[in-house]
Amino acid sequence: MSDPRYTPLAQSLPATVPFVGPETQERQRGAPFDARLGANENIFGPSPRAIAAMQDATADLWMYGDPENYDLRQALALHHRIQPENIVVGEGIDGLLGYLVRLLINPGDCVVTSLGAYPTFNYHVAGFGGVLHTVPYVDDHEDPASLFAKAAEVDAKLVYLANPDNPMASWHRGADIVTAMDALPEGCLLVLDEAYVECAPNGTAAPVDINDPRVIRMRTFSKAYGLAGARVGYALGAPGLISAFNKVRNHFGMNRSAQAGALAALADSDWLTHVQSEITNARDRLSQIAHDNGLTPLPSATNFVAIDCGHDGAFAKATLDALIEAGLFVRMPFAEPQNRCIRVSCGPASDLNQFAAALPNALAAARAATGR
């Protein structure tokens, strides 16, 4: 019997995933992690109202979810003071990025991103045969001027920019991004990933005209709203672009329970305020832990802190490995020079206490392993 007749593109791709999940690492190490501080999940949890709504929805899971996500789009439109026609809901930002690339990228089309930025976007570009061009970070920030200049140079169809950024937690004023868009080349769409914007200072969200056809903004319920496992994201953009998603999206991709949970979470502004306060406190604590160990925490507008370990990527990786060995799940950037850092998610005091206790030994192990 012969194998299936894969496309040449599929044959050229590795069978991999952008991230090695903590569950995979737990299976490899033969034990669960004591603290899960690597995936930038909201460990403080979702709104109790969201949990109750999802529990109530389980009785109706014999029904498909609304393929138009009508109630959630109406609520999001009211929340953002725009029209439902400006919103598409999907299976997290990851799912929406996949649909967007499918809509716009043919094999050979050029796409621009920052070296070391969110790898799932790159995964989708590769999956549809796009040609990825990268520019370096500037002072640990994704640099709009460099991105847009490269996009003009290679005639890119898409350029990706996260604000705030993952993995460095840096950010730009939203108004500065809008000004920089004057250099965005004709025919190039800016994918502005604002996954962490609810964690950021006021003024970080880009004040873009919702009907501006040059940009699509990505938002999620996975971070500040605490629903990462429910997979609910949405995109904001001009009606023509938003309606195009209906040509390619999985219309039953959103399950009924997730729809109910997101709707309840959006309505619970008090819980969002509570989580934002917890994130602020946790960032301060992580920064203090870093200082106590002679390390440098980078300023953060997200629910994690990038901690500069003071040496190169090999030293940071040795530190990371020692933390994992001690039962703490953390991650690190994968591109130089950002890979001199480890990235630690915000969490409750009990988790951060474990990190504080484990870090000195991890640094000692890294020094021994690298001779630093």
TIMIPA-332002 format. One record per atom (N, C-alpha, C): residue in three letters; y, x, z. Coordinates in steps of 0.001 Angstrom, whole numbers, padded with zeros to 6 digits, always signed. Layout:
BEGIN
ALAYXZ...
***
This chain:
BEGIN
MET-001206+000849+000000MET+000000+000000+000000MET+001240+000873+000000SER+002230+000457-000754SER+003454+001244-000857SER+004454+000807+000201ASP+005402+001702+000504ASP+006483+001368+001420ASP+007477+000435+000733PRO+008312-000268+001524PRO+009371-001076+000916PRO+010280-000207+000050ARG+010905-000823-000929ARG+011771-000093-001858ARG+013198-000049-001300TYR+013427+000875-000380TYR+014741+001014+000231TYR+015784+001406-000813THR+017029+001032-000539THR+018108+001485-001417THR+018306+002990-001239PRO+018850+003659-002239PRO+019143+005085-002079PRO+020046+005359-000883LEU+020997+004466-000631LEU+021876+004657+000518LEU+021080+004606+001809ALA+020220+003602+001962ALA+019405+003494+003179ALA+018501+004709+003337GLN+017949+005196+002244GLN+017091+006370+002316GLN+017850+007606+002770SER+019144+007641+002492SER+019942+008828+002829SER+020406+008850+004274LEU+020252+007731+004989LEU+020811+007615+006332LEU+019760+007920+007394PRO+020181+008521+008521PRO+019253+008692+009640PRO+019043+007372+010369ALA+017884+007185+010942ALA+017608+006000+011766ALA+018047+006319+013185THR+019274+005937+013507THR+019849+006315+014795THR+020806+005234+015256VAL+021335+005413+016448VAL+022360+004529+016986VAL+023533+005390+017432PRO+024759+004839+017431PRO+025918+005659+017786PRO+025885+006193+019213PHE+025305+005442+020136PHE+025265+005858+021529PHE+023825+005833+022042VAL+023477+006809+022856VAL+022218+006756+023590VAL+022488+005957+024861GLY+021862+004807+024996GLY+022153+003919+026106GLY+021653+004457+027437PRO+022250+004016+028531PRO+021776+004446+029849PRO+020334+004038+030108GLU+019910+002908+029531GLU+018520+002484+029722GLU+017561+003500+029104THR+017933+004033+027926THR+017115+005063+027283THR+017023+006302+028169GLN+018164+006694+028731GLN+018170+007870+029599GLN+017357+007629+030868GLU+017404+006410+031373GLU+016604+006093+032560GLU+015113+006198+032252ARG+014722+005733+031080ARG+013313+005854+030712ARG+012911+007314+030557GLN+013817+008123+029990GLN+013512+009536+029782GLN+013399+010284+031106ARG+014263+009931+032069ARG+014245+010638+033344ARG+013262+010027+034339GLY+012711+008877+034015GLY+011714+008247+034858GLY+012256+007626+036119ALA+013556+007322+036137ALA+014170+006720+037327ALA+015475+006055+036928PRO+015860+004989+037621PRO+017142+004349+037333PRO+018308+005194+037844PHE+019468+004993+037270PHE+020670+005640+037769PHE+021132+004962+039054ASP+021687+005745+039955ASP+022252+005198+041183ASP+023643+004607+040951ALA+024356+005156+039972ALA+025695+004660+039634ALA+025854+004724+038126ARG+026325+003634+037547ARG+026451+003501+036087ARG+027938+003612+035738LEU+028373+004833+035456LEU+029798+005122+035271LEU+030076+005743+033908GLY+029252+005407+032902GLY+029406+006064+031621GLY+029700+005172+030442ALA+029535+003862+030566ALA+029656+002978+029411ALA+030980+002217+029373ASN+031874+002483+030320ASN+033170+001804+030397ASN+033020+000287+030501GLU+031950-000129+031153GLU+031790-001541+031472GLU+032704-001888+032652ASN+032974-003156+032812ASN+033757-003617+033957ASN+032799-003873+035112ILE+032608-002843+035933ILE+031629-002934+037016ILE+032081-003926+038091PHE+033359-004292+038067PHE+033861-005279+039032PHE+033408-006692+038675GLY+032894-006856+037466GLY+032261-008111+037086GLY+033194-009105+036421PRO+032605-010107+035774PRO+033403-011154+035131PRO+033902-012179+036135SER+034778-013023+035682SER+035278-014127+036497SER+034134-014985+037007PRO+034156-015363+038285PRO+033146-016321+038764PRO+033134-017610+037954ARG+034297-017977+037431ARG+034351-019182+036590ARG+033594-018952+035279ALA+033640-017743+034771ALA+032890-017430+033553ALA+031390-017459+033825ILE+030988-016903+034961ILE+029567-016921+035322ILE+029078-018360+035447ALA+029864-019206+036128ALA+029465-020605+036301ALA+029384-021324+034959ALA+030337-021054+034079ALA+030334-021702+032764ALA+029116-021294+031952MET+028734-020021+032045MET+027566-019561+031308MET+026276-020138+031888GLN+026237-020266+033209GLN+025068-020886+033832GLN+024943-022348+033415ASP+026076-023038+033382ASP+026051-024442+032969ASP+025605-024578+031516ALA+025979-023594+030701ALA+025667-023662+029274ALA+024188-023442+028982THR+023463-022871+029939THR+022056-022568+029657THR+021243-023823+029382ALA+021647-024934+029967ALA+020903-026180+029723ALA+021026-026635+028275ASP+022060-026135+027587ASP+022304-026544+026197ASP+021926-025464+025198LEU+021167-024479+025648LEU+020842-023385+024734LEU+019822-023775+023676TRP+019304-024982+023743TRP+018475-025472+022644TRP+019320-025723+021402MET+020662-025835+021606MET+021579-026043+020484MET+022155-024709+020019TYR+022398-024595+018719TYR+023145-023452+018216TYR+024571-023495+018747GLY+025187-022332+018849GLY+026611-022291+019164GLY+027435-022790+017990ASP+028641-023238+018278ASP+029544-023723+017233ASP+029825-022584+016244PRO+029427-022714+014979PRO+029613-021621+014035PRO+031072-021312+013730GLU+031977-022232+014063GLU+033402-021983+013845GLU+034105-021471+015095ASN+033384-021388+016226ASN+033986-020937+017485ASN+035302-021676+017754TYR+035284-022981+017486TYR+036527-023753+017458TYR+037268-023714+018792ASP+036583-024036+019887ASP+037265-024120+021180ASP+037839-022762+021594LEU+037072-021711+021387LEU+037550-020390+021777LEU+038717-019952+020907ARG+038667-020232+019630ARG+039785-019857+018747ARG+041043-020656+019102GLN+040882-021905+019452GLN+042041-022702+019867GLN+042666-022113+021129ALA+041823-021754+022097ALA+042338-021192+023350ALA+042993-019832+023114LEU+042399-019005+022267LEU+042990-017704+021964LEU+044313-017865+021226ALA+044391-018841+020343ALA+045646-019096+019629ALA+046759-019465+020605LEU+046430-020314+021576LEU+047416-020686+022587LEU+047793-019479+023436HIS+046805-018673+023798HIS+047031-017488+024626HIS+047968-016497+023933HIS+047770-016297+022629HIS+048566-015310+021887HIS+049763-015932+021170ARG+049902-017239+021257ARG+051006-017956+020626ARG+051010-017741+019110ILE+049831-017916+018533ILE+049656-017813+017097ILE+048821-019004+016640GLN+048379-018981+015402GLN+047575-020069+014862GLN+046088-019695+014863PRO+045210-020668+014994PRO+043774-020358+014931PRO+043373-019661+013632GLU+044111-019912+012567GLU+043816-019283+011281GLU+044034-017775+011304ASN+044670-017271+012351ASN+044901-015837+012509ASN+043812-015159+013330ILE+042736-015873+013674ILE+041734-015354+014613ILE+040332-015542+014064VAL+039536-014491+014120VAL+038101-014599+013879VAL+037382-014064+015103VAL+036337-014769+015513VAL+035524-014384+016668VAL+034214-013805+016156GLY+033737-012764+016842GLY+032482-012145+016423GLY+031751-011494+017570GLU+030623-010861+017237GLU+029727-010277+018223GLU+030279-008936+018706GLY+031339-009007+019496GLY+032010-007810+019964GLY+032812-007164+018853ILE+033649-006195+019224ILE+034396-005457+018201ILE+033431-004749+017255ASP+032305-004272+017778ASP+031338-003579+016929ASP+030902-004455+015756GLY+030570-005696+016045GLY+030150-006594+014978GLY+031255-006849+013977LEU+032464-007048+014469LEU+033594-007305+013578LEU+033921-006093+012715LEU+033793-004898+013268LEU+034006-003697+012465LEU+032995-003632+011328GLY+031752-003988+011612GLY+030734-004001+010571GLY+031065-004974+009453TYR+031522-006173+009820TYR+031908-007150+008807TYR+033102-006657+007990LEU+034071-006055+008670LEU+035267-005586+007974LEU+034918-004501+006952VAL+034084-003553+007363VAL+033687-002500+006440VAL+032904-003092+005271ARG+032056-004057+005552ARG+031307-004706+004478ARG+032249-005373+003482LEU+033333-005955+003968LEU+034287-006629+003094LEU+035038-005667+002175LEU+035302-004458+002664LEU+036274-003607+001973LEU+035715-002320+001380ILE+034592-001832+001878ILE+034164-000484+001498ILE+032950-000512+000567ASN+033164+000040-000633ASN+032081+000314-001567ASN+031629+001762-001399PRO+030423+002082-001857PRO+030022+003493-001836PRO+031067+004380-002525GLY+031480+005415-001809GLY+032470+006341-002340GLY+033894+006070-001911ASP+034175+004886-001362ASP+035533+004585-000906ASP+035876+005416+000324CYS+037133+005805+000426CYS+037575+006691+001502CYS+038076+005911+002707VAL+037765+006443+003888VAL+038158+005879+005177VAL+038615+007032+006059VAL+039651+006793+006874VAL+040228+007844+007717VAL+040132+007442+009182THR+039771+008404+010014THR+039754+008214+011462THR+040053+009552+012125SER+040121+009557+013445SER+040344+010792+014201SER+039013+011437+014535LEU+038964+012768+014485LEU+037741+013492+014807LEU+037430+013320+016297GLY+036305+012660+016581GLY+035934+012408+017967GLY+036268+011015+018444ALA+036855+010186+017576ALA+037166+008807+017957ALA+035898+007958+017934TYR+036036+006679+018173TYR+034932+005750+018397TYR+033867+005872+017307PRO+032659+006327+017645PRO+031656+006634+016621PRO+031016+005418+015966THR+031066+004248+016599THR+030447+003083+015981THR+031151+002697+014693PHE+032456+002900+014634PHE+033175+002652+013389PHE+032639+003556+012286ASN+032449+004836+012604ASN+031913+005785+011625ASN+030523+005359+011161TYR+029735+004850+012090TYR+028379+004379+011792TYR+028421+003282+010727HIS+029338+002345+010868HIS+029446+001269+009880HIS+029909+001814+008531VAL+030870+002724+008552VAL+031347+003310+007300VAL+030200+003992+006561ALA+029411+004774+007291ALA+028261+005436+006677ALA+027262+004412+006141GLY+027076+003326+006859GLY+026096+002326+006481GLY+026427+001608+005189PHE+027696+001624+004797PHE+028085+001006+003528PHE+028509+002038+002484GLY+028232+003311+002766GLY+028444+004346+001765GLY+029857+004869+001671GLY+030697+004555+002659GLY+032060+005068+002635GLY+032105+006559+002896VAL+033193+007181+002488VAL+033407+008611+002698VAL+034428+008767+003814LEU+034004+009361+004921LEU+034844+009448+006107LEU+035649+010743+006102HIS+036953+010620+006298HIS+037839+011768+006445HIS+038422+011729+007855THR+038510+012875+008506THR+038991+012921+009884THR+040209+013825+010017VAL+041017+013518+011019VAL+042145+014370+011400VAL+041997+014674+012889PRO+042520+015807+013361PRO+042374+016146+014779PRO+043305+015330+015662TYR+042919+015219+016922TYR+043817+014686+017940TYR+045014+015635+018099VAL+046107+015097+018582VAL+047290+015896+018899VAL+047603+015680+020375ASP+047462+016728+021170ASP+047697+016625+022616ASP+046863+015493+023236ASP+045605+015439+022836ASP+044647+014459+023359ASP+045003+013023+023001HIS+045834+012845+021994HIS+046176+011513+021486HIS+045738+011405+020022GLU+045225+010251+019644GLU+045121+009983+018218GLU+046541+009972+017649ASP+046716+010536+016462ASP+048054+010755+015928ASP+048304+009890+014693PRO+049098+008818+014818PRO+049328+007941+013668PRO+049890+008670+012450ALA+050811+009609+012668ALA+051405+010307+011524ALA+050345+011074+010742SER+049466+011769+011448SER+048396+012516+010775SER+047423+011574+010075LEU+047083+010483+010738LEU+046145+009525+010155LEU+046698+008933+008866PHE+047959+008514+008901PHE+048530+007845+007740PHE+048777+008835+006609ALA+049127+010072+006940ALA+049303+011094+005906ALA+047972+011382+005207LYS+046892+011498+005977LYS+045574+011719+005385LYS+045161+010517+004537ALA+045471+009313+004999ALA+045134+008116+004234ALA+045820+008129+002881ALA+047075+008563+002843ALA+047787+008669+001568ALA+047178+009749+000684GLU+046770+010844+001296GLU+046207+011972+000542GLU+044912+011603-000158VAL+044048+010824+000517VAL+042712+010529-000032VAL+042619+009116-000600ASP+043733+008371-000611ASP+043748+006986-001086ASP+042743+006142-000299ALA+042862+006178+001015ALA+041931+005469+001885ALA+042158+003961+001823LYS+041062+003220+001916LYS+041145+001765+002026LYS+041352+001324+003471LEU+040794+002083+004414LEU+040880+001763+005833LEU+041295+002995+006611VAL+042097+002784+007665VAL+042379+003848+008622VAL+042222+003251+010017TYR+041492+003960+010868TYR+041149+003459+012199TYR+041981+004174+013251LEU+042552+003382+014157LEU+043341+003910+015270LEU+043073+003050+016496ALA+042645+003672+017584ALA+042444+002950+018847ALA+043636+003202+019760ASN+044183+002133+020307ASN+045302+002251+021239ASN+045166+001172+022316PRO+044799+001572+023570PRO+044503+002915+024061PRO+043251+003507+023408ASP+043134+004819+023584ASP+042081+005560+022909ASP+040823+005678+023760ASN+039700+005680+023093ASN+038417+006060+023677ASN+037893+007218+022821PRO+037683+008412+023389PRO+037282+008687+024775PRO+038343+009312+025680MET+039588+009442+025237MET+040543+010234+026025MET+041417+009398+026951ALA+041436+008088+026772ALA+042213+007163+027608ALA+043714+007276+027390SER+044134+008010+026370SER+045553+008163+026056SER+046058+006937+025306TRP+047372+006839+025162TRP+047934+005653+024523TRP+049307+005957+023946HIS+049723+005094+023021HIS+051060+005107+022444HIS+051758+003797+022774ARG+053068+003820+022794ARG+053809+002562+022860ARG+053529+001778+021585GLY+053279+000488+021744GLY+052990-000329+020578GLY+054107-000311+019558ALA+055349-000286+020023ALA+056481-000267+019100ALA+056490+001003+018257ASP+056021+002110+018829ASP+055967+003360+018071ASP+054934+003285+016953ILE+053838+002584+017201ILE+052830+002414+016149ILE+053395+001561+015016VAL+054113+000510+015363VAL+054719-000336+014330VAL+055694+000478+013481THR+056496+001310+014125THR+057421+002162+013373THR+056667+003125+012466ALA+055591+003713+012990ALA+054800+004662+012201ALA+054157+004002+010998MET+053933+002694+011057MET+053301+001997+009946MET+054132+002027+008680ASP+055393+002414+008781ASP+056204+002568+007570ASP+055598+003608+006629ALA+054808+004543+007197ALA+054169+005589+006392ALA+052764+005210+005943LEU+052305+004020+006300LEU+050978+003578+005879LEU+050997+003349+004371PRO+050091+004002+003627PRO+050158+003882+002161PRO+049820+002485+001676GLU+050348+002139+000525GLU+050091+000845-000095GLU+048594+000667-000322GLY+048087-000499+000035GLY+046688-000807-000200GLY+045747-000305+000870CYS+046275+000269+001943CYS+045450+000763+003041CYS+045613-000166+004240LEU+044508-000585+004829LEU+044532-001488+005980LEU+044361-000684+007257LEU+045252-000891+008215LEU+045138-000284+009535LEU+044245-001140+010416VAL+043173-000529+010929VAL+042300-001169+011907VAL+042772-000684+013276LEU+043477-001538+013995LEU+044046-001173+015287LEU+043163-001745+016387ASP+042393-000859+017000ASP+041431-001252+018033ASP+042138-001262+019383GLU+042322-002460+019939GLU+043023-002638+021208GLU+042053-003117+022295ALA+040852-002563+022294ALA+039823-003009+023231ALA+040265-002892+024685TYR+041053-001864+024987TYR+041419-001592+026379TYR+042844-002049+026717VAL+043461-002842+025858VAL+044889-003104+026024VAL+045198-003865+027314GLU+044250-004677+027812GLU+044499-005386+029082GLU+044532-004442+030274CYS+044057-003214+030093CYS+044078-002215+031159CYS+045327-001339+031100ALA+046142-001502+030078ALA+047210-000557+029756ALA+048568-001033+030260PRO+049542-000126+030299PRO+050888-000522+030708PRO+051501-001531+029746ASN+052441-002308+030244ASN+053180-003216+029376ASN+053824-002425+028245GLY+053802-003012+027063GLY+054384-002343+025904GLY+053377-001580+025071THR+052111-001533+025521THR+051090-000819+024754THR+050619-001637+023557ALA+050495-002943+023715ALA+050081-003788+022594ALA+051131-003713+021491ALA+050672-003554+020273ALA+051598-003400+019151ALA+052249-004745+018810PRO+053578-004802+018786PRO+054265-006060+018461PRO+054301-006289+016945VAL+053125-006474+016380VAL+052977-006628+014936VAL+053186-008091+014559ASP+053855-008326+013446ASP+053917-009665+012875ASP+052495-010107+012584ILE+052075-011228+013147ILE+050689-011652+013028ILE+050280-011847+011583ASN+051228-012097+010688ASN+050913-012317+009283ASN+051115-011067+008422ASP+051301-009921+009064ASP+051449-008663+008334ASP+050098-008290+007725PRO+049973-008232+006408PRO+048667-007977+005791PRO+048219-006528+005883ARG+049048-005654+006458ARG+048704-004232+006522ARG+047834-003873+007722VAL+047618-004804+008651VAL+046952-004442+009903VAL+046053-005566+010382ILE+044939-005184+010986ILE+044086-006117+011715ILE+043860-005522+013095ARG+044053-006332+014129ARG+043909-005870+015511ARG+042620-006412+016099MET+041889-005546+016798MET+040618-005892+017397MET+040770-006006+018914ARG+040245-007090+019476ARG+040258-007320+020921ARG+038841-007664+021391THR+038623-007594+022703THR+037285-007830+023224THR+037311-008454+024607PHE+036221-009127+024948PHE+035979-009605+026308PHE+035069-008648+027070SER+034757-007493+026473SER+033794-006572+027079SER+034383-005718+028192LYS+035672-005493+028188LYS+036282-004539+029113LYS+036898-005261+030307ALA+038173-005564+030260ALA+038843-006161+031420ALA+038223-007497+031824TYR+037674-008236+030857TYR+037102-009542+031175TYR+035655-009446+031668GLY+035034-008292+031548GLY+033734-008069+032176GLY+032545-008739+031523LEU+032612-008971+030203LEU+031528-009677+029528LEU+030877-008813+028446ALA+030687-007524+028735ALA+030134-006618+027725ALA+028776-007085+027235GLY+027942-007590+028134GLY+026610-008023+027752GLY+026585-009314+026956ALA+027675-010061+026977ALA+027741-011319+026231ALA+028132-011107+024774ARG+028748-009959+024463ARG+029147-009607+023103ARG+030108-010623+022506VAL+031337-010610+022974VAL+032378-011482+022438VAL+033596-010638+022102GLY+033927-010582+020841GLY+035144-009917+020409GLY+035899-010822+019465TYR+037122-010433+019149TYR+037879-011205+018162TYR+038881-010303+017472ALA+039290-010726+016290ALA+040263-009977+015507ALA+041452-010866+015205LEU+042625-010246+015172LEU+043880-010927+014892LEU+044443-010365+013593GLY+044785-011255+012658GLY+045319-010767+011394GLY+045858-011884+010534ALA+046276-011505+009333ALA+046816-012475+008382ALA+045729-013463+007964PRO+046089-014714+007703PRO+045077-015740+007415PRO+044142-015389+006259GLY+044669-014772+005211GLY+043814-014444+004080GLY+042699-013488+004455LEU+043040-012465+005230LEU+042029-011503+005671LEU+041060-012144+006654ILE+041576-012937+007567ILE+040709-013586+008553ILE+039726-014527+007866SER+040180-015292+006901SER+039272-016228+006230SER+038208-015497+005428ALA+038512-014267+004992ALA+037523-013506+004227ALA+036283-013191+005062PHE+036410-013119+006383PHE+035247-012870+007235PHE+034178-013948+007060ASN+034614-015170+006693ASN+033652-016245+006514ASN+032738-016019+005320LYS+033067-015042+004481LYS+032212-014720+003339LYS+030995-013885+003752VAL+031104-013172+004881VAL+030058-012200+005205VAL+029534-012292+006633ARG+030236-012984+007535ARG+029826-012944+008941ARG+028575-013785+009180ASN+027888-013483+010259ASN+026778-014293+010724ASN+027358-015512+011436HIS+027303-016651+010800HIS+028002-017821+011347HIS+027391-018336+012645PHE+026152-017969+012931PHE+025537-018339+014202PHE+025327-017111+015081GLY+026166-016105+014871GLY+026042-014879+015648GLY+026487-015013+017091MET+027354-015985+017374MET+027850-016189+018728MET+026990-017229+019440ASN+026364-016825+020542ASN+025538-017802+021246ASN+026406-018707+022121ARG+025882-019875+022406ARG+026645-020920+023112ARG+027072-020470+024511SER+026224-019738+025199SER+026547-019287+026542SER+027714-018294+026520ALA+027699-017387+025570ALA+028788-016409+025461ALA+030101-017100+025138GLN+030055-018090+024266GLN+031272-018841+023938GLN+031859-019498+025185ALA+031005-020099+025987ALA+031467-020769+027207ALA+032029-019769+028202GLY+031357-018633+028350GLY+031828-017630+029285GLY+033180-017061+028900ALA+033367-016774+027617ALA+034647-016220+027164ALA+035771-017230+027362LEU+035497-018484+027078LEU+036512-019523+027240LEU+036952-019630+028698ALA+035998-019581+029624ALA+036332-019655+031045ALA+037026-018390+031521ALA+036591-017241+031034ALA+037224-015985+031435ALA+038685-015940+031004LEU+038967-016397+029787LEU+040334-016390+029282LEU+041239-017259+030147ALA+040685-018334+030690ALA+041483-019266+031492ALA+041723-018775+032910ASP+040972-017778+033366ASP+041071-017331+034753ASP+041973-016097+034849SER+043261-016317+034762SER+044214-015203+034794SER+044244-014523+036163ASP+043950-015262+037219ASP+043938-014648+038551ASP+042855-013581+038651TRP+041680-013848+038078TRP+040609-012856+038135TRP+040965-011627+037299LEU+041593-011846+036155LEU+042024-010712+035328LEU+043004-009838+036104THR+043933-010455+036808THR+044884-009693+037624THR+044153-008908+038709HIS+043159-009531+039330HIS+042350-008855+040350HIS+041658-007628+039761VAL+041041-007788+038607VAL+040330-006667+037977VAL+041303-005562+037605GLN+042458-005923+037079GLN+043452-004902+036726GLN+043869-004092+037943SER+043990-004742+039082SER+044321-004030+040316SER+043188-003102+040732GLU+041954-003572+040633GLU+040809-002730+040968GLU+040742-001509+040052ILE+041021-001709+038782ILE+041001-000592+037827ILE+042070+000433+038194THR+043252-000029+038522THR+044327+000890+038916THR+043914+001712+040133ASN+043347+001046+041131ASN+042909+001762+042337ASN+041807+002772+042014ALA+040867+002379+041160ALA+039762+003269+040816ALA+040254+004472+040008ARG+041206+004265+039128ARG+041774+005398+038379ARG+042422+006389+039329ASP+043150+005864+040297ASP+043781+006744+041286ASP+042729+007529+042066ARG+041646+006858+042441ARG+040593+007528+043208ARG+039898+008598+042359LEU+039595+008279+041108LEU+038978+009267+040226LEU+039889+010470+040020SER+041174+010212+039888SER+042124+011322+039737SER+042142+012200+040978GLN+042073+011586+042157GLN+042062+012357+043389GLN+040773+013181+043512ILE+039658+012590+043140ILE+038390+013331+043167ILE+038472+014544+042248ALA+039045+014351+041071ALA+039198+015478+040146ALA+040052+016571+040767HIS+041204+016207+041315HIS+042096+017192+041939HIS+041401+017906+043093ASP+040636+017168+043879ASP+039945+017765+045027ASP+038959+018850+044599ASN+038514+018774+043351ASN+037553+019748+042838ASN+038185+020752+041871GLY+039509+020809+041871GLY+040203+021771+041025GLY+040216+021416+039552LEU+039974+020150+039233LEU+039948+019691+037848LEU+041206+018884+037542THR+041409+018602+036265THR+042624+017911+035834THR+042274+016557+035232PRO+042677+015462+035880PRO+042472+014150+035272PRO+043556+013870+034232LEU+043167+013371+033085LEU+044157+013014+032078LEU+044736+011635+032397PRO+046015+011411+032096PRO+046581+010073+032300PRO+045757+009029+031549SER+045565+007870+032172SER+044671+006861+031606SER+045339+005501+031509ALA+045133+004852+030351ALA+045556+003468+030164ALA+044341+002578+029924THR+043177+003019+030429THR+041931+002316+030186THR+041209+002078+031516ASN+039953+001658+031448ASN+039160+001503+032668ASN+038232+002700+032865PHE+038680+003866+032439PHE+037972+005118+032680PHE+038988+006246+032740VAL+038528+007386+033213VAL+039381+008570+033294VAL+038647+009727+032630ALA+039327+010414+031723ALA+038810+011655+031157ALA+039242+012800+032079ILE+038279+013586+032515ILE+038545+014664+033469ILE+038308+015999+032782ASP+039368+016802+032703ASP+039308+018124+032083ASP+038593+019076+033043CYS+037436+019587+032600CYS+036639+020474+033457CYS+037131+021914+033434GLY+038135+022196+032625GLY+038796+023490+032688GLY+038186+024586+031848HIS+037098+024295+031132HIS+036452+025320+030305HIS+036137+024708+028941ASP+035009+025060+028369ASP+034670+024563+027039ASP+033653+023433+027125GLY+033181+023014+025941GLY+032224+021928+025887GLY+030903+022245+026554ALA+030493+023510+026498ALA+029231+023894+027132ALA+029303+023705+028642PHE+030439+024046+029229PHE+030595+023878+030679PHE+030625+022392+031043ALA+031359+021600+030249ALA+031418+020163+030522ALA+030036+019534+030375LYS+029275+019966+029363LYS+027933+019422+029160LYS+027014+019800+030321ALA+027148+021007+030824ALA+026334+021415+031969ALA+026690+020591+033205THR+027971+020306+033365THR+028404+019443+034471THR+027828+018051+034317LEU+027912+017515+033096LEU+027380+016193+032799LEU+025886+016129+033085ASP+025150+017137+032629ASP+023702+017150+032836ASP+023356+017158+034326ALA+024131+017911+035107ALA+023872+017974+036542ALA+024170+016635+037216LEU+025207+015942+036757LEU+025508+014623+037306LEU+024399+013623+036972ILE+023902+013683+035746ILE+022807+012795+035354ILE+021561+013098+036184GLU+021295+014379+036388GLU+020146+014770+037216GLU+020288+014235+038634ALA+021540+014131+039105ALA+021794+013610+040450ALA+021799+012084+040499GLY+021567+011434+039342GLY+021462+009976+039328GLY+022725+009246+038964LEU+023702+009950+038373LEU+024949+009312+037967LEU+025059+009317+036452PHE+025191+008144+035857PHE+025362+008028+034416PHE+026842+008184+034078VAL+027178+009265+033381VAL+028517+009497+032873VAL+028373+009983+031432ARG+029486+010042+030713ARG+029483+010527+029332ARG+030598+011536+029142MET+030673+012090+027916MET+031707+013053+027575MET+032056+012916+026100PRO+033280+013306+025721PRO+033619+013341+024298PRO+032711+014323+023555PHE+032573+014118+022234PHE+031619+014929+021488PHE+032281+015912+020525ALA+033611+015918+020421ALA+034290+016807+019476ALA+035229+017748+020222GLU+035343+018962+019730GLU+036292+019922+020304GLU+037718+019513+019934PRO+038702+019804+020788PRO+038593+020369+022135PRO+038432+019304+023223GLN+038303+018038+022819GLN+038186+016969+023807GLN+036889+017081+024619ASN+035899+017793+024074ASN+034625+017896+024789ASN+034668+018856+025971ARG+035843+019348+026317ARG+036003+020081+027582ARG+036026+019132+028769CYS+036026+017819+028476CYS+036166+016776+029499CYS+034844+016052+029721ILE+034734+015428+030886ILE+033764+014371+031104ILE+034535+013062+031224ARG+033869+011963+030946ARG+034520+010652+030954ARG+033823+009771+031975VAL+034579+009293+032972VAL+034002+008560+034095VAL+034641+007175+034169SER+033802+006148+034150SER+034295+004775+034202SER+034767+004416+035607CYS+035731+003507+035658CYS+036172+002957+036933CYS+035044+002106+037532GLY+034970+002128+038851GLY+033947+001348+039537GLY+034322+001121+040983PRO+033480+000413+041703PRO+033759+000135+043114PRO+033671+001404+043949ALA+034181+001315+045164ALA+034259+002492+046034ALA+032893+003123+046260SER+031846+002319+046364SER+030515+002881+046621SER+030074+003791+045484ASP+030340+003405+044247ASP+029978+004241+043100ASP+030825+005509+043053LEU+032113+005358+043324LEU+032995+006526+043272LEU+032707+007487+044417ASN+032256+006953+045544ASN+031837+007830+046642ASN+030650+008695+046215GLN+029718+008100+045488GLN+028579+008870+044996GLN+029029+009945+044008PHE+029969+009598+043155PHE+030503+010585+042216PHE+031193+011722+042958ALA+031986+011374+043963ALA+032687+012393+044750ALA+031703+013326+045442ALA+030592+012780+045929ALA+029601+013599+046622ALA+028837+014494+045659ALA+028593+014017+044433ALA+027768+014756+043478ALA+028551+015790+042683LEU+029842+015586+042500LEU+030611+016449+041590LEU+030649+017911+042030PRO+030884+018247+043311PRO+030910+019675+043666PRO+029617+020403+043318ASN+028487+019786+043581ASN+027209+020415+043248ASN+027017+020522+041744ALA+027477+019519+041018ALA+027355+019557+039564ALA+028194+020697+038983LEU+029383+020886+039516LEU+030229+021971+039037LEU+029619+023334+039386ALA+029036+023419+040563ALA+028371+024673+040934ALA+027203+024970+040015ALA+026442+023942+039678ALA+025324+024128+038745ALA+025816+024543+037375ALA+026939+023961+036934ALA+027496+024311+035638ALA+027985+025755+035625ARG+028586+026186+036711ARG+029047+027582+036779ARG+027861+028532+036721ALA+026789+028183+037422ALA+025603+029027+037408ALA+024967+029069+036032ALA+024969+027923+035333ALA+024313+027854+034033ALA+025108+028542+032939THR+026438+028565+033085THR+027284+029099+032016THR+027933+030426+032361GLY+027793+030866+033629GLY+028427+032115+034036GLY+029915+032006+034220ARG+030420+030786+034396ARG+031861+030588+034585ARG+032245+030704+036056
***
